[in-house]
Each structure stands twice: as structure tokens, then as C-alpha cells.
Amino acid sequence: MAVQGYHDRWLQYPVGTVAETGPVESVAVGDHHNWLGRLLDLLDQPVIASHIDRSVSVYDDANAAVLQLSYAGVRCPSSDPDPENASSYVGLHHPTEKPIDES
């Protein structure tokens, strides 16, 4: 419902991740604000959403505290609980492994 609500509001689905340049790589460098952060207010988590500073990288010290939070709504109950702040879900952009900026 949150994804549909986002679509209804913005007339598009949330982007997988944000980067100033490509390729988008799975390393802790760059903006990397992702689809899940954009859905938090629609997942009834406005307090968490309000603590995300999108003017800086997700890895910036300004976002350190919010990155430590956990939200059970994005955890599969059968998943390994370590680390507690991880999500069990991903946004897929292609049926095979492919750089995001080539989709």
C-alpha cells in the first residue's frame, strides 16, 4: 500500500537509489538515499523519515543515528536478526544483475 500511495502522490514509483554519478555501486560512498527511505512516512514512520537528512549522503554523520534504528515492518520474521537495522527487502530494477544506471 505504501508503494501505491507513493505512486498516487508522485505519479511514479520511488527510485531504487540516488547517486550524483554512475555507476551506482554497492559501496559506502555517494548519496545512496534509497526507495525505503522515501516510503517511511507512508509506512506510518514519519518520525524516522523526519530524521533523514537528504541534503547530505546517507553515510554522512548527520544520518548516523537514523541508520542505527530498526523497523520491524521491513524485516522478514524468519530472517537472521543480525544486524537489527537491516531490511529483508530490496527493490529490483532488472530481471538479471545489471548496473542501475543501465536499466
ABEGO torsion letter per residue (X at the ends): XAAAAAAAAAGBBBBABBBABOBBBBBBBEAGBBAAAAAAAAAGBAAAAAABBAABBAABAAAAAAAABBBAAABBAABBAOBAABBABBBBABABBBBAAAX
